[in-house]
């Protein structure tokens, strides 16, 4: 029984170690960075005030074998003094990164040296991978364009007491993100044709637009989930010729890795059919 328990514990330990290894090397993390992302690499346990130097090599035995073009992607200082027992380098991997022929893995080296000590090196292997983050934009589920006004809150009475209210129309649009499980940032424009005051809701917050601005820029950060619904509620304006809302995507990026969507979806237009005007009661 003890042997069986011991074997089970060993198997459990192996599984835990395996899961940790896979977690540490998941796509989008430091050792498998997305092209287009920015990442910080840290070497710890170094005596303060020693000198450090970072560079990238295409060889795992590349002591001093610096690859100039790849090293150029290190956006922090290449050299400096160790502080807090750490040496850190920040690398921005370009979306268009092209590695030398036959190379899939590169190596970030740190060289440590200083007065009264010899030099020493450590390195990590890094495999940049293509950015697969995508963004789609469409009308909300079940929506069609053009559409007649909703008449939500409509009141037809003008006499003997004028309580007329043309009502409101609700429009929805759907943003769908793929290729990343992290939270994300989104920017787009709402382009209104018409004069009806409106509000828009996305990411749990509602904003009122009452200044008749033709274009309203929207910036949302740290959105969760792959789907975000944009809801616009506009006040109906009788007699207005085909009011519409056009959603123009501007940018979308991973909130963690800062990888951006390389191909933005086309703008989507939602048109409201004219509500005919009825004159005063006589």
Secondary structure, DSSP 8 states (H G I E B T S, - for coil): -HHHHHHHHHHHHHHHHHHHHHHHT-TTSGGG-BTT-EEEEEEES--TT-EEEEEEESSTT-TT---HHHHTTB-S-SEEE-BTTEEEEEEE--TT----TT---EEEEEEEEETTEEEEEEEEEE--B----EEEEEE-TT--SSB----BT-B---SSS---B--EEEEEEEEEEES--S-EEEEEEEEEES---EEEEETTEEEEE-S--SEEEEEEEEE-SSEEEEEEEEE--TT-S--EEEEEEEEEEETTT--B-SS----EEEEB----------
